[in-house]
Amino acid sequence: MIDLFGTAAVSAMALCYALEARAPVFVLLFAAACLASSAYALAIRSWPFAAVEVLWAGVAFRRWRTARSSNPGGNP
C-alpha cells in the first residue's frame, strides 16, 4: 500500500509539473505533491529524499505565490 501511495505522489508531481504553464494552481498542486512524496520518503525511511522533497515543496510554494501575485485573475 505504501508503494501505491509513493507512485501516486510521484505521478502527481510529474503531471502537475507538466501543467504548470497552464495556471498557477498547478504550481501549488506540485508543491502539495512534493510534500506527499516527502511523506512517502519518511515512511520508507529515506531521510535525504524526504529532505529534498520538502525543499522542492518550499521552492514550488514560493513560485506559486509569485505567479499568483503577478496573475491575480488566474488567466494565463
PQR file of N, CA, C, O and H, with PARSE charges and radii, in Angstrom:
ATOM      1  N   MET A   1       0.823  -1.195   0.000 -0.4000 1.5000
ATOM      2  CA  MET A   1       0.000   0.000   0.000 -0.0000 2.0000
ATOM      3  C   MET A   1       0.872   1.267   0.000  0.5500 1.7000
ATOM      4  O   MET A   1       0.543   2.259  -0.651 -0.5500 1.4000
ATOM      5  N   ILE A   2       1.974   1.216   0.730 -0.4000 1.5000
ATOM      6  CA  ILE A   2       2.842   2.395   0.776 -0.0000 2.0000
ATOM      7  C   ILE A   2       3.474   2.666  -0.587  0.5500 1.7000
ATOM      8  O   ILE A   2       3.685   3.821  -0.959 -0.5500 1.4000
ATOM      9  H   ILE A   2       2.242   0.411   1.259  0.4000 1.0000
ATOM     10  N   ASP A   3       3.774   1.602  -1.327 -0.4000 1.5000
ATOM     11  CA  ASP A   3       4.329   1.790  -2.668 -0.0000 2.0000
ATOM     12  C   ASP A   3       3.322   2.445  -3.607  0.5500 1.7000
ATOM     13  O   ASP A   3       3.695   3.247  -4.463 -0.5500 1.4000
ATOM     14  H   ASP A   3       3.603   0.665  -1.025  0.4000 1.0000
ATOM     15  N   LEU A   4       2.053   2.101  -3.446 -0.4000 1.5000
ATOM     16  CA  LEU A   4       0.996   2.722  -4.243 -0.0000 2.0000
ATOM     17  C   LEU A   4       0.903   4.216  -3.937  0.5500 1.7000
ATOM     18  O   LEU A   4       0.738   5.033  -4.842 -0.5500 1.4000
ATOM     19  H   LEU A   4       1.751   1.449  -2.750  0.4000 1.0000
ATOM     20  N   PHE A   5       1.008   4.566  -2.653 -0.4000 1.5000
ATOM     21  CA  PHE A   5       0.996   5.982  -2.258 -0.0000 2.0000
ATOM     22  C   PHE A   5       2.178   6.720  -2.880  0.5500 1.7000
ATOM     23  O   PHE A   5       2.013   7.820  -3.406 -0.5500 1.4000
ATOM     24  H   PHE A   5       1.142   3.902  -1.917  0.4000 1.0000
ATOM     25  N   GLY A   6       3.363   6.125  -2.823 -0.4000 1.5000
ATOM     26  CA  GLY A   6       4.548   6.750  -3.404 -0.0000 2.0000
ATOM     27  C   GLY A   6       4.421   6.927  -4.905  0.5500 1.7000
ATOM     28  O   GLY A   6       4.806   7.960  -5.452 -0.5500 1.4000
ATOM     29  H   GLY A   6       3.497   5.231  -2.396  0.4000 1.0000
ATOM     30  N   THR A   7       3.887   5.927  -5.560 -0.4000 1.5000
ATOM     31  CA  THR A   7       3.685   6.021  -7.009 -0.0000 2.0000
ATOM     32  C   THR A   7       2.696   7.130  -7.348  0.5500 1.7000
ATOM     33  O   THR A   7       2.907   7.881  -8.300 -0.5500 1.4000
ATOM     34  H   THR A   7       3.574   5.088  -5.115  0.4000 1.0000
ATOM     35  N   ALA A   8       1.637   7.234  -6.587 -0.4000 1.5000
ATOM     36  CA  ALA A   8       0.643   8.291  -6.817 -0.0000 2.0000
ATOM     37  C   ALA A   8       1.248   9.671  -6.576  0.5500 1.7000
ATOM     38  O   ALA A   8       0.987  10.604  -7.335 -0.5500 1.4000
ATOM     39  H   ALA A   8       1.466   6.624  -5.814  0.4000 1.0000
ATOM     40  N   ALA A   9       2.050   9.804  -5.531 -0.4000 1.5000
ATOM     41  CA  ALA A   9       2.663  11.098  -5.215 -0.0000 2.0000
ATOM     42  C   ALA A   9       3.613  11.540  -6.321  0.5500 1.7000
ATOM     43  O   ALA A   9       3.565  12.690  -6.756 -0.5500 1.4000
ATOM     44  H   ALA A   9       2.262   9.046  -4.914  0.4000 1.0000
ATOM     45  N   VAL A  10       4.464  10.648  -6.771 -0.4000 1.5000
ATOM     46  CA  VAL A  10       5.432  11.000  -7.816 -0.0000 2.0000
ATOM     47  C   VAL A  10       4.721  11.226  -9.151  0.5500 1.7000
ATOM     48  O   VAL A  10       5.130  12.089  -9.928 -0.5500 1.4000
ATOM     49  H   VAL A  10       4.503   9.713  -6.417  0.4000 1.0000
ATOM     50  N   SER A  11       3.680  10.472  -9.421 -0.4000 1.5000
ATOM     51  CA  SER A  11       2.900  10.676 -10.652 -0.0000 2.0000
ATOM     52  C   SER A  11       2.217  12.043 -10.634  0.5500 1.7000
ATOM     53  O   SER A  11       2.173  12.739 -11.648 -0.5500 1.4000
ATOM     54  H   SER A  11       3.348   9.770  -8.790  0.4000 1.0000
ATOM     55  N   ALA A  12       1.688  12.415  -9.480 -0.4000 1.5000
ATOM     56  CA  ALA A  12       1.058  13.738  -9.348 -0.0000 2.0000
ATOM     57  C   ALA A  12       2.089  14.844  -9.545  0.5500 1.7000
ATOM     58  O   ALA A  12       1.794  15.865 -10.166 -0.5500 1.4000
ATOM     59  H   ALA A  12       1.723  11.850  -8.655  0.4000 1.0000
ATOM     60  N   MET A  13       3.290  14.646  -9.021 -0.4000 1.5000
ATOM     61  CA  MET A  13       4.352  15.631  -9.231 -0.0000 2.0000
ATOM     62  C   MET A  13       4.623  15.818 -10.718  0.5500 1.7000
ATOM     63  O   MET A  13       4.690  16.949 -11.197 -0.5500 1.4000
ATOM     64  H   MET A  13       3.530  13.816  -8.517  0.4000 1.0000
ATOM     65  N   ALA A  14       4.780  14.719 -11.451 -0.4000 1.5000
ATOM     66  CA  ALA A  14       5.081  14.786 -12.878 -0.0000 2.0000
ATOM     67  C   ALA A  14       3.950  15.461 -13.653  0.5500 1.7000
ATOM     68  O   ALA A  14       4.199  16.306 -14.513 -0.5500 1.4000
ATOM     69  H   ALA A  14       4.725  13.799 -11.062  0.4000 1.0000
ATOM     70  N   LEU A  15       2.704  15.085 -13.347 -0.4000 1.5000
ATOM     71  CA  LEU A  15       1.558  15.667 -14.039 -0.0000 2.0000
ATOM     72  C   LEU A  15       1.457  17.165 -13.776  0.5500 1.7000
ATOM     73  O   LEU A  15       1.277  17.948 -14.708 -0.5500 1.4000
ATOM     74  H   LEU A  15       2.501  14.398 -12.649  0.4000 1.0000
ATOM     75  N   CYS A  16       1.570  17.564 -12.522 -0.4000 1.5000
ATOM     76  CA  CYS A  16       1.470  18.986 -12.175 -0.0000 2.0000
ATOM     77  C   CYS A  16       2.622  19.788 -12.770  0.5500 1.7000
ATOM     78  O   CYS A  16       2.432  20.924 -13.206 -0.5500 1.4000
ATOM     79  H   CYS A  16       1.716  16.927 -11.764  0.4000 1.0000
ATOM     80  N   TYR A  17       3.802  19.205 -12.788 -0.4000 1.5000
ATOM     81  CA  TYR A  17       4.953  19.883 -13.399 -0.0000 2.0000
ATOM     82  C   TYR A  17       4.692  20.122 -14.884  0.5500 1.7000
ATOM     83  O   TYR A  17       5.012  21.189 -15.409 -0.5500 1.4000
ATOM     84  H   TYR A  17       3.956  18.282 -12.435  0.4000 1.0000
ATOM     85  N   ALA A  18       4.120  19.145 -15.550 -0.4000 1.5000
ATOM     86  CA  ALA A  18       3.829  19.284 -16.978 -0.0000 2.0000
ATOM     87  C   ALA A  18       2.759  20.341 -17.246  0.5500 1.7000
ATOM     88  O   ALA A  18       2.747  20.949 -18.316 -0.5500 1.4000
ATOM     89  H   ALA A  18       3.860  18.279 -15.124  0.4000 1.0000
ATOM     90  N   LEU A  19       1.870  20.565 -16.296 -0.4000 1.5000
ATOM     91  CA  LEU A  19       0.760  21.502 -16.482 -0.0000 2.0000
ATOM     92  C   LEU A  19       1.001  22.878 -15.857  0.5500 1.7000
ATOM     93  O   LEU A  19       0.114  23.729 -15.897 -0.5500 1.4000
ATOM     94  H   LEU A  19       1.880  20.072 -15.426  0.4000 1.0000
ATOM     95  N   GLU A  20       2.173  23.109 -15.285 -0.4000 1.5000
ATOM     96  CA  GLU A  20       2.439  24.371 -14.581 -0.0000 2.0000
ATOM     97  C   GLU A  20       2.216  25.609 -15.429  0.5500 1.7000
ATOM     98  O   GLU A  20       1.783  26.636 -14.907 -0.5500 1.4000
ATOM     99  H   GLU A  20       2.894  22.417 -15.253  0.4000 1.0000
ATOM    100  N   ALA A  21       2.497  25.541 -16.717 -0.4000 1.5000
ATOM    101  CA  ALA A  21       2.352  26.718 -17.581 -0.0000 2.0000
ATOM    102  C   ALA A  21       0.893  27.103 -17.805  0.5500 1.7000
ATOM    103  O   ALA A  21       0.607  28.226 -18.220 -0.5500 1.4000
ATOM    104  H   ALA A  21       2.848  24.706 -17.141  0.4000 1.0000
ATOM    105  N   ARG A  22      -0.018  26.194 -17.539 -0.4000 1.5000
ATOM    106  CA  ARG A  22      -1.438  26.465 -17.783 -0.0000 2.0000
ATOM    107  C   ARG A  22      -2.066  27.382 -16.741  0.5500 1.7000
ATOM    108  O   ARG A  22      -2.869  28.250 -17.081 -0.5500 1.4000
ATOM    109  H   ARG A  22       0.215  25.282 -17.202  0.4000 1.0000
ATOM    110  N   ALA A  23      -1.703  27.192 -15.472 -0.4000 1.5000
ATOM    111  CA  ALA A  23      -2.303  28.003 -14.408 -0.0000 2.0000
ATOM    112  C   ALA A  23      -1.468  27.872 -13.138  0.5500 1.7000
ATOM    113  O   ALA A  23      -0.880  26.820 -12.885 -0.5500 1.4000
ATOM    114  H   ALA A  23      -1.050  26.487 -15.197  0.4000 1.0000
ATOM    115  N   PRO A  24      -1.416  28.935 -12.342 -0.5600 1.5000
ATOM    116  CA  PRO A  24      -0.650  28.880 -11.093  0.2800 2.0000
ATOM    117  C   PRO A  24      -1.097  27.799 -10.123  0.5500 1.7000
ATOM    118  O   PRO A  24      -0.306  27.361  -9.288 -0.5500 1.4000
ATOM    119  N   VAL A  25      -2.351  27.356 -10.214 -0.4000 1.5000
ATOM    120  CA  VAL A  25      -2.827  26.330  -9.287 -0.0000 2.0000
ATOM    121  C   VAL A  25      -2.025  25.033  -9.446  0.5500 1.7000
ATOM    122  O   VAL A  25      -1.881  24.281  -8.482 -0.5500 1.4000
ATOM    123  H   VAL A  25      -2.993  27.711 -10.893  0.4000 1.0000
ATOM    124  N   PHE A  26      -1.505  24.763 -10.641 -0.4000 1.5000
ATOM    125  CA  PHE A  26      -0.718  23.551 -10.838 -0.0000 2.0000
ATOM    126  C   PHE A  26       0.629  23.630 -10.125  0.5500 1.7000
ATOM    127  O   PHE A  26       1.196  22.606  -9.745 -0.5500 1.4000
ATOM    128  H   PHE A  26      -1.622  25.373 -11.424  0.4000 1.0000
ATOM    129  N   VAL A  27       1.135  24.838  -9.946 -0.4000 1.5000
ATOM    130  CA  VAL A  27       2.366  25.009  -9.168 -0.0000 2.0000
ATOM    131  C   VAL A  27       2.080  24.682  -7.701  0.5500 1.7000
ATOM    132  O   VAL A  27       2.886  24.030  -7.037 -0.5500 1.4000
ATOM    133  H   VAL A  27       0.675  25.670 -10.254  0.4000 1.0000
ATOM    134  N   LEU A  28       0.937  25.135  -7.204 -0.4000 1.5000
ATOM    135  CA  LEU A  28       0.543  24.826  -5.828 -0.0000 2.0000
ATOM    136  C   LEU A  28       0.303  23.325  -5.652  0.5500 1.7000
ATOM    137  O   LEU A  28       0.701  22.746  -4.641 -0.5500 1.4000
ATOM    138  H   LEU A  28       0.282  25.665  -7.743  0.4000 1.0000
ATOM    139  N   LEU A  29      -0.335  22.708  -6.618 -0.4000 1.5000
ATOM    140  CA  LEU A  29      -0.556  21.266  -6.557 -0.0000 2.0000
ATOM    141  C   LEU A  29       0.762  20.500  -6.635  0.5500 1.7000
ATOM    142  O   LEU A  29       0.910  19.449  -6.011 -0.5500 1.4000
ATOM    143  H   LEU A  29      -0.658  23.179  -7.439  0.4000 1.0000
ATOM    144  N   PHE A  30       1.719  21.026  -7.399 -0.4000 1.5000
ATOM    145  CA  PHE A  30       3.048  20.414  -7.444 -0.0000 2.0000
ATOM    146  C   PHE A  30       3.687  20.462  -6.054  0.5500 1.7000
ATOM    147  O   PHE A  30       4.293  19.486  -5.614 -0.5500 1.4000
ATOM    148  H   PHE A  30       1.599  21.880  -7.905  0.4000 1.0000
ATOM    149  N   ALA A  31       3.552  21.591  -5.371 -0.4000 1.5000
ATOM    150  CA  ALA A  31       4.099  21.706  -4.011 -0.0000 2.0000
ATOM    151  C   ALA A  31       3.451  20.681  -3.081  0.5500 1.7000
ATOM    152  O   ALA A  31       4.136  20.053  -2.274 -0.5500 1.4000
ATOM    153  H   ALA A  31       3.059  22.385  -5.729  0.4000 1.0000
ATOM    154  N   ALA A  32       2.145  20.513  -3.190 -0.4000 1.5000
ATOM    155  CA  ALA A  32       1.451  19.526  -2.355 -0.0000 2.0000
ATOM    156  C   ALA A  32       1.914  18.110  -2.685  0.5500 1.7000
ATOM    157  O   ALA A  32       2.079  17.285  -1.787 -0.5500 1.4000
ATOM    158  H   ALA A  32       1.588  21.024  -3.845  0.4000 1.0000
ATOM    159  N   ALA A  33       2.122  17.831  -3.956 -0.4000 1.5000
ATOM    160  CA  ALA A  33       2.607  16.515  -4.363 -0.0000 2.0000
ATOM    161  C   ALA A  33       4.020  16.269  -3.847  0.5500 1.7000
ATOM    162  O   ALA A  33       4.363  15.143  -3.486 -0.5500 1.4000
ATOM    163  H   ALA A  33       1.988  18.502  -4.685  0.4000 1.0000
ATOM    164  N   CYS A  34       4.840  17.316  -3.809 -0.4000 1.5000
ATOM    165  CA  CYS A  34       6.185  17.193  -3.238 -0.0000 2.0000
ATOM    166  C   CYS A  34       6.105  16.827  -1.755  0.5500 1.7000
ATOM    167  O   CYS A  34       6.882  16.003  -1.272 -0.5500 1.4000
ATOM    168  H   CYS A  34       4.562  18.231  -4.102  0.4000 1.0000
ATOM    169  N   LEU A  35       5.171  17.437  -1.040 -0.4000 1.5000
ATOM    170  CA  LEU A  35       5.004  17.100   0.376 -0.0000 2.0000
ATOM    171  C   LEU A  35       4.526  15.662   0.548  0.5500 1.7000
ATOM    172  O   LEU A  35       4.946  14.969   1.474 -0.5500 1.4000
ATOM    173  H   LEU A  35       4.540  18.107  -1.431  0.4000 1.0000
ATOM    174  N   ALA A  36       3.647  15.218  -0.346 -0.4000 1.5000
ATOM    175  CA  ALA A  36       3.205  13.824  -0.284 -0.0000 2.0000
ATOM    176  C   ALA A  36       4.368  12.880  -0.571  0.5500 1.7000
ATOM    177  O   ALA A  36       4.496  11.831   0.061 -0.5500 1.4000
ATOM    178  H   ALA A  36       3.306  15.781  -1.098  0.4000 1.0000
ATOM    179  N   SER A  37       5.204  13.252  -1.513 -0.4000 1.5000
ATOM    180  CA  SER A  37       6.382  12.447  -1.831 -0.0000 2.0000
ATOM    181  C   SER A  37       7.351  12.423  -0.657  0.5500 1.7000
ATOM    182  O   SER A  37       7.990  11.405  -0.393 -0.5500 1.4000
ATOM    183  H   SER A  37       5.101  14.104  -2.027  0.4000 1.0000
ATOM    184  N   SER A  38       7.458  13.531   0.038 -0.4000 1.5000
ATOM    185  CA  SER A  38       8.300  13.584   1.226 -0.0000 2.0000
ATOM    186  C   SER A  38       7.759  12.679   2.321  0.5500 1.7000
ATOM    187  O   SER A  38       8.524  12.006   3.011 -0.5500 1.4000
ATOM    188  H   SER A  38       6.939  14.359  -0.176  0.4000 1.0000
ATOM    189  N   ALA A  39       6.444  12.660   2.479 -0.4000 1.5000
ATOM    190  CA  ALA A  39       5.821  11.765   3.467 -0.0000 2.0000
ATOM    191  C   ALA A  39       6.104  10.308   3.118  0.5500 1.7000
ATOM    192  O   ALA A  39       6.367   9.491   4.000 -0.5500 1.4000
ATOM    193  H   ALA A  39       5.822  13.206   1.917  0.4000 1.0000
ATOM    194  N   TYR A  40       6.049   9.992   1.835 -0.4000 1.5000
ATOM    195  CA  TYR A  40       6.376   8.638   1.391 -0.0000 2.0000
ATOM    196  C   TYR A  40       7.830   8.306   1.737  0.5500 1.7000
ATOM    197  O   TYR A  40       8.129   7.219   2.231 -0.5500 1.4000
ATOM    198  H   TYR A  40       5.836  10.656   1.118  0.4000 1.0000
ATOM    199  N   ALA A  41       8.713   9.243   1.474 -0.4000 1.5000
ATOM    200  CA  ALA A  41      10.131   9.015   1.770 -0.0000 2.0000
ATOM    201  C   ALA A  41      10.351   8.787   3.265  0.5500 1.7000
ATOM    202  O   ALA A  41      11.155   7.941   3.656 -0.5500 1.4000
ATOM    203  H   ALA A  41       8.470  10.126   1.073  0.4000 1.0000
ATOM    204  N   LEU A  42       9.644   9.533   4.087 -0.4000 1.5000
ATOM    205  CA  LEU A  42       9.757   9.313   5.526 -0.0000 2.0000
ATOM    206  C   LEU A  42       9.236   7.931   5.910  0.5500 1.7000
ATOM    207  O   LEU A  42       9.796   7.267   6.783 -0.5500 1.4000
ATOM    208  H   LEU A  42       8.990  10.221   3.770  0.4000 1.0000
ATOM    209  N   ALA A  43       8.164   7.507   5.254 -0.4000 1.5000
ATOM    210  CA  ALA A  43       7.583   6.197   5.563 -0.0000 2.0000
ATOM    211  C   ALA A  43       8.541   5.056   5.227  0.5500 1.7000
ATOM    212  O   ALA A  43       8.546   4.022   5.895 -0.5500 1.4000
ATOM    213  H   ALA A  43       7.709   8.046   4.546  0.4000 1.0000
ATOM    214  N   ILE A  44       9.352   5.255   4.181 -0.4000 1.5000
ATOM    215  CA  ILE A  44      10.303   4.201   3.809 -0.0000 2.0000
ATOM    216  C   ILE A  44      11.687   4.474   4.397  0.5500 1.7000
ATOM    217  O   ILE A  44      12.662   3.800   4.063 -0.5500 1.4000
ATOM    218  H   ILE A  44       9.348   6.095   3.639  0.4000 1.0000
ATOM    219  N   ARG A  45      11.754   5.466   5.272 -0.4000 1.5000
ATOM    220  CA  ARG A  45      12.987   5.825   5.981 -0.0000 2.0000
ATOM    221  C   ARG A  45      14.119   6.268   5.054  0.5500 1.7000
ATOM    222  O   ARG A  45      15.279   5.894   5.233 -0.5500 1.4000
ATOM    223  H   ARG A  45      10.962   6.012   5.544  0.4000 1.0000
ATOM    224  N   SER A  46      13.748   7.073   4.063 -0.4000 1.5000
ATOM    225  CA  SER A  46      14.734   7.657   3.156 -0.0000 2.0000
ATOM    226  C   SER A  46      14.843   9.147   3.475  0.5500 1.7000
ATOM    227  O   SER A  46      14.259   9.990   2.794 -0.5500 1.4000
ATOM    228  H   SER A  46      12.807   7.377   3.917  0.4000 1.0000
ATOM    229  N   TRP A  47      15.607   9.449   4.530 -0.4000 1.5000
ATOM    230  CA  TRP A  47      15.680  10.821   5.041 -0.0000 2.0000
ATOM    231  C   TRP A  47      16.197  11.822   4.009  0.5500 1.7000
ATOM    232  O   TRP A  47      15.633  12.912   3.913 -0.5500 1.4000
ATOM    233  H   TRP A  47      16.081   8.764   5.083  0.4000 1.0000
ATOM    234  N   PRO A  48      17.247  11.510   3.224 -0.5600 1.5000
ATOM    235  CA  PRO A  48      17.719  12.511   2.239  0.2800 2.0000
ATOM    236  C   PRO A  48      16.649  12.853   1.199  0.5500 1.7000
ATOM    237  O   PRO A  48      16.472  14.019   0.847 -0.5500 1.4000
ATOM    238  N   PHE A  49      15.946  11.846   0.717 -0.4000 1.5000
ATOM    239  CA  PHE A  49      14.879  12.062  -0.255 -0.0000 2.0000
ATOM    240  C   PHE A  49      13.767  12.910   0.356  0.5500 1.7000
ATOM    241  O   PHE A  49      13.234  13.804  -0.301 -0.5500 1.4000
ATOM    242  H   PHE A  49      16.090  10.899   1.004  0.4000 1.0000
ATOM    243  N   ALA A  50      13.421  12.636   1.594 -0.4000 1.5000
ATOM    244  CA  ALA A  50      12.385  13.407   2.284 -0.0000 2.0000
ATOM    245  C   ALA A  50      12.792  14.877   2.412  0.5500 1.7000
ATOM    246  O   ALA A  50      11.979  15.774   2.192 -0.5500 1.4000
ATOM    247  H   ALA A  50      13.854  11.910   2.128  0.4000 1.0000
ATOM    248  N   ALA A  51      14.044  15.112   2.768 -0.4000 1.5000
ATOM    249  CA  ALA A  51      14.522  16.493   2.928 -0.0000 2.0000
ATOM    250  C   ALA A  51      14.504  17.247   1.604  0.5500 1.7000
ATOM    251  O   ALA A  51      14.095  18.407   1.550 -0.5500 1.4000
ATOM    252  H   ALA A  51      14.705  14.383   2.947  0.4000 1.0000
ATOM    253  N   VAL A  52      14.942  16.595   0.549 -0.4000 1.5000
ATOM    254  CA  VAL A  52      14.963  17.252  -0.763 -0.0000 2.0000
ATOM    255  C   VAL A  52      13.548  17.566  -1.228  0.5500 1.7000
ATOM    256  O   VAL A  52      13.313  18.630  -1.801 -0.5500 1.4000
ATOM    257  H   VAL A  52      15.274  15.653   0.593  0.4000 1.0000
ATOM    258  N   GLU A  53      12.616  16.677  -0.997 -0.4000 1.5000
ATOM    259  CA  GLU A  53      11.232  16.924  -1.404 -0.0000 2.0000
ATOM    260  C   GLU A  53      10.607  18.082  -0.620  0.5500 1.7000
ATOM    261  O   GLU A  53       9.813  18.844  -1.171 -0.5500 1.4000
ATOM    262  H   GLU A  53      12.807  15.812  -0.531  0.4000 1.0000
ATOM    263  N   VAL A  54      10.955  18.215   0.646 -0.4000 1.5000
ATOM    264  CA  VAL A  54      10.464  19.370   1.411 -0.0000 2.0000
ATOM    265  C   VAL A  54      11.030  20.661   0.828  0.5500 1.7000
ATOM    266  O   VAL A  54      10.321  21.662   0.721 -0.5500 1.4000
ATOM    267  H   VAL A  54      11.600  17.596   1.094  0.4000 1.0000
ATOM    268  N   LEU A  55      12.296  20.636   0.454 -0.4000 1.5000
ATOM    269  CA  LEU A  55      12.896  21.817  -0.178 -0.0000 2.0000
ATOM    270  C   LEU A  55      12.192  22.150  -1.494  0.5500 1.7000
ATOM    271  O   LEU A  55      11.888  23.314  -1.755 -0.5500 1.4000
ATOM    272  H   LEU A  55      12.871  19.823   0.540  0.4000 1.0000
ATOM    273  N   TRP A  56      11.934  21.140  -2.321 -0.4000 1.5000
ATOM    274  CA  TRP A  56      11.221  21.367  -3.580 -0.0000 2.0000
ATOM    275  C   TRP A  56       9.830  21.937  -3.318  0.5500 1.7000
ATOM    276  O   TRP A  56       9.372  22.808  -4.057 -0.5500 1.4000
ATOM    277  H   TRP A  56      12.181  20.195  -2.109  0.4000 1.0000
ATOM    278  N   ALA A  57       9.170  21.467  -2.299 -0.4000 1.5000
ATOM    279  CA  ALA A  57       7.843  21.994  -1.964 -0.0000 2.0000
ATOM    280  C   ALA A  57       7.937  23.474  -1.605  0.5500 1.7000
ATOM    281  O   ALA A  57       7.090  24.270  -2.011 -0.5500 1.4000
ATOM    282  H   ALA A  57       9.542  20.759  -1.699  0.4000 1.0000
ATOM    283  N   GLY A  58       8.963  23.839  -0.846 -0.4000 1.5000
ATOM    284  CA  GLY A  58       9.155  25.249  -0.494 -0.0000 2.0000
ATOM    285  C   GLY A  58       9.419  26.116  -1.709  0.5500 1.7000
ATOM    286  O   GLY A  58       8.873  27.214  -1.825 -0.5500 1.4000
ATOM    287  H   GLY A  58       9.650  23.193  -0.516  0.4000 1.0000
ATOM    288  N   VAL A  59      10.247  25.632  -2.609 -0.4000 1.5000
ATOM    289  CA  VAL A  59      10.536  26.368  -3.845 -0.0000 2.0000
ATOM    290  C   VAL A  59       9.262  26.523  -4.673  0.5500 1.7000
ATOM    291  O   VAL A  59       8.980  27.604  -5.190 -0.5500 1.4000
ATOM    292  H   VAL A  59      10.691  24.741  -2.515  0.4000 1.0000
ATOM    293  N   ALA A  60       8.503  25.449  -4.794 -0.4000 1.5000
ATOM    294  CA  ALA A  60       7.268  25.500  -5.579 -0.0000 2.0000
ATOM    295  C   ALA A  60       6.246  26.434  -4.937  0.5500 1.7000
ATOM    296  O   ALA A  60       5.566  27.184  -5.637 -0.5500 1.4000
ATOM    297  H   ALA A  60       8.732  24.571  -4.374  0.4000 1.0000
ATOM    298  N   PHE A  61       6.136  26.393  -3.618 -0.4000 1.5000
ATOM    299  CA  PHE A  61       5.198  27.287  -2.940 -0.0000 2.0000
ATOM    300  C   PHE A  61       5.576  28.747  -3.180  0.5500 1.7000
ATOM    301  O   PHE A  61       4.706  29.590  -3.396 -0.5500 1.4000
ATOM    302  H   PHE A  61       6.689  25.784  -3.049  0.4000 1.0000
ATOM    303  N   ARG A  62       6.856  29.037  -3.142 -0.4000 1.5000
ATOM    304  CA  ARG A  62       7.308  30.410  -3.404 -0.0000 2.0000
ATOM    305  C   ARG A  62       7.009  30.809  -4.853  0.5500 1.7000
ATOM    306  O   ARG A  62       6.597  31.939  -5.115 -0.5500 1.4000
ATOM    307  H   ARG A  62       7.563  28.352  -2.967  0.4000 1.0000
ATOM    308  N   ARG A  63       7.217  29.882  -5.789 -0.4000 1.5000
ATOM    309  CA  ARG A  63       6.897  30.166  -7.191 -0.0000 2.0000
ATOM    310  C   ARG A  63       5.404  30.389  -7.370  0.5500 1.7000
ATOM    311  O   ARG A  63       4.997  31.239  -8.162 -0.5500 1.4000
ATOM    312  H   ARG A  63       7.551  28.964  -5.576  0.4000 1.0000
ATOM    313  N   TRP A  64       4.583  29.639  -6.644 -0.4000 1.5000
ATOM    314  CA  TRP A  64       3.134  29.823  -6.727 -0.0000 2.0000
ATOM    315  C   TRP A  64       2.737  31.204  -6.229  0.5500 1.7000
ATOM    316  O   TRP A  64       1.926  31.887  -6.854 -0.5500 1.4000
ATOM    317  H   TRP A  64       4.913  28.949  -6.001  0.4000 1.0000
ATOM    318  N   ARG A  65       3.317  31.615  -5.093 -0.4000 1.5000
ATOM    319  CA  ARG A  65       2.996  32.943  -4.565 -0.0000 2.0000
ATOM    320  C   ARG A  65       3.366  34.027  -5.555  0.5500 1.7000
ATOM    321  O   ARG A  65       2.613  34.983  -5.739 -0.5500 1.4000
ATOM    322  H   ARG A  65       3.976  31.060  -4.586  0.4000 1.0000
ATOM    323  N   THR A  66       4.517  33.890  -6.194 -0.4000 1.5000
ATOM    324  CA  THR A  66       4.952  34.870  -7.193 -0.0000 2.0000
ATOM    325  C   THR A  66       4.023  34.861  -8.398  0.5500 1.7000
ATOM    326  O   THR A  66       3.610  35.919  -8.873 -0.5500 1.4000
ATOM    327  H   THR A  66       5.128  33.113  -6.045  0.4000 1.0000
ATOM    328  N   ALA A  67       3.693  33.681  -8.892 -0.4000 1.5000
ATOM    329  CA  ALA A  67       2.813  33.562 -10.055 -0.0000 2.0000
ATOM    330  C   ALA A  67       1.419  34.097  -9.753  0.5500 1.7000
ATOM    331  O   ALA A  67       0.797  34.740 -10.599 -0.5500 1.4000
ATOM    332  H   ALA A  67       4.028  32.822  -8.506  0.4000 1.0000
ATOM    333  N   ARG A  68       0.937  33.832  -8.558 -0.4000 1.5000
ATOM    334  CA  ARG A  68      -0.402  34.284  -8.173 -0.0000 2.0000
ATOM    335  C   ARG A  68      -0.463  35.798  -8.074  0.5500 1.7000
ATOM    336  O   ARG A  68      -1.447  36.410  -8.489 -0.5500 1.4000
ATOM    337  H   ARG A  68       1.442  33.310  -7.871  0.4000 1.0000
ATOM    338  N   SER A  69       0.588  36.409  -7.524 -0.4000 1.5000
ATOM    339  CA  SER A  69       0.579  37.859  -7.368 -0.0000 2.0000
ATOM    340  C   SER A  69       0.764  38.568  -8.713  0.5500 1.7000
ATOM    341  O   SER A  69       0.290  39.691  -8.886 -0.5500 1.4000
ATOM    342  H   SER A  69       1.388  35.912  -7.187  0.4000 1.0000
ATOM    343  N   SER A  70       1.446  37.927  -9.663 -0.4000 1.5000
ATOM    344  CA  SER A  70       1.635  38.553 -10.970 -0.0000 2.0000
ATOM    345  C   SER A  70       0.483  38.256 -11.897  0.5500 1.7000
ATOM    346  O   SER A  70       0.377  38.868 -12.960 -0.5500 1.4000
ATOM    347  H   SER A  70       1.832  37.015  -9.523  0.4000 1.0000
ATOM    348  N   ASN A  71      -0.398  37.318 -11.518 -0.4000 1.5000
ATOM    349  CA  ASN A  71      -1.545  36.943 -12.340 -0.0000 2.0000
ATOM    350  C   ASN A  71      -2.775  36.758 -11.434  0.5500 1.7000
ATOM    351  O   ASN A  71      -3.276  35.642 -11.304 -0.5500 1.4000
ATOM    352  H   ASN A  71      -0.312  36.821 -10.654  0.4000 1.0000
ATOM    353  N   PRO A  72      -3.262  37.836 -10.811 -0.5600 1.5000
ATOM    354  CA  PRO A  72      -4.325  37.698  -9.815  0.2800 2.0000
ATOM    355  C   PRO A  72      -5.651  37.188 -10.379  0.5500 1.7000
ATOM    356  O   PRO A  72      -6.441  36.608  -9.633 -0.5500 1.4000
ATOM    357  N   GLY A  73      -5.920  37.385 -11.667 -0.4000 1.5000
ATOM    358  CA  GLY A  73      -7.169  36.920 -12.240 -0.0000 2.0000
ATOM    359  C   GLY A  73      -7.197  35.441 -12.520  0.5500 1.7000
ATOM    360  O   GLY A  73      -8.267  34.861 -12.705 -0.5500 1.4000
ATOM    361  H   GLY A  73      -5.279  37.855 -12.273  0.4000 1.0000
ATOM    362  N   GLY A  74      -6.022  34.816 -12.553 -0.4000 1.5000
ATOM    363  CA  GLY A  74      -5.952  33.395 -12.805 -0.0000 2.0000
ATOM    364  C   GLY A  74      -5.896  33.027 -14.262  0.5500 1.7000
ATOM    365  O   GLY A  74      -5.806  31.844 -14.592 -0.5500 1.4000
ATOM    366  H   GLY A  74      -5.153  35.287 -12.402  0.4000 1.0000
ATOM    367  N   ASN A  75      -5.947  34.017 -15.159 -0.4000 1.5000
ATOM    368  CA  ASN A  75      -5.881  33.723 -16.591 -0.0000 2.0000
ATOM    369  C   ASN A  75      -4.425  33.677 -17.030  0.5500 1.7000
ATOM    370  O   ASN A  75      -3.624  34.519 -16.624 -0.5500 1.4000
ATOM    371  H   ASN A  75      -6.021  34.978 -14.891  0.4000 1.0000
ATOM    372  N   PRO A  76      -4.074  32.680 -17.871 -0.5600 1.5000
ATOM    373  CA  PRO A  76      -2.684  32.578 -18.333  0.2800 2.0000
ATOM    374  C   PRO A  76      -2.277  33.703 -19.250  0.5500 1.7000
ATOM    375  O   PRO A  76      -1.137  33.741 -19.712 -0.5500 1.4000
TER
END
